[in-house]
Amino acid sequence: MNKSYIVDASYEGIRIDKWIRNNLGKVPQGLIEKSLRSGKIKLNRKKIKSSTKLNFKDIINVYDVKFEEKIIQKKTKFKPTNEVIKENENLIIDDNENFIVVNKEAGIAVQGGTKSKKNLIDIFSKSKIFENSKPYSVHRLDKDTSGVFIIAKNRNTAKLLTSLFRLRKIHKTYIAICYGELETEKGIFDQNLIRHEGKKEIIENSKTLFRVIDKNSNCTLLEMNPVTGRKHQLRKQLSLIGHPIYGDDKYTYSKNLKTKNKELMLHSYKIKFMINNKKYTYKALLPNYFKNLIKTKRLRFLN
């Protein structure tokens, strides 16, 4: 039995091998390469290389039942209660004919994975707001990161917003609390970050503009504007300079810096862009736990 998958707008411009890992399971890079060479996985019924980048609405063809059973894990949709739907509708910052903007809570994923779990796309797919359409994810935001998140209402808007993100024409501002006192008041984090695709090590340059809002000998409250969009970029960059983010156990290497905070102190504070000469700017208020830590650490922030 063969299967076909239509490429979502959020994957436009992404390599097919990355799509395979995100959608078909944790497949080794070598197996991906072999499957593409043998034609067990094709793009629009044509053989392609693993480096081929996808377009919105491309069709990925997967052949050979045994191969599929080996790598594909069935995704289970999250079934939200009316209470959960209402709670997330109350977090909407803006609702227009083309998209909604939400102040996403920490601890909720954007999209569902191979296990049944709470996520925004499944929640809003059951909302009356999307009664005559469907929600499209157009960018990424870590599960543990709170703040501004955009969900498109139609394919054309999804494709447009995805392109704007890819071309870096949508500007994001994050607020974070990190350990220790940053010496420099403002500047740029310019570092090479390492990630792995199977056994392959990939080095990517990352750039983030930063500005210190307030600080003391224990911690720093800072504003960051990512120029590039690497996975866990801000968390990795701060960890590399010895100032990991509060609540980030993944990129905090010293046991002495382990925090009692369950929440990651990283918030997508502002997003701005332009469509047809119209400017859009959205801000998401800081969560209460974030405000409480600012107060506890005697930092100042004008929200």
Secondary structure, 3 states (H helix, E strand, C coil): CCEEEECCHHHCCCEHHHHHHHHHCCCCHHHHHHHHHHCCEEECCECCCCCCECCCCCEEEECCHHHHHHHCCCCCCCCCCHHHHHHHHCCEEEECCCEEEEEECCCCECCCCCCCCCEHHHHHCCCHHHCCCCCEECCCCCCCCEEEEEEECCHHHHHHHHHHHHCCCCEEEEEEEEECCCCCCEEEEEEEEEEEECCEEEEEEEEEEEEEEEECCCEEEEEEEECCCCCCHHHHHHHHCCCCECCCCCCCCCHHHCCCCCCCCEEEEEEEEEECCEEEEEECCCCHHHHHHHHHCCCCCCC
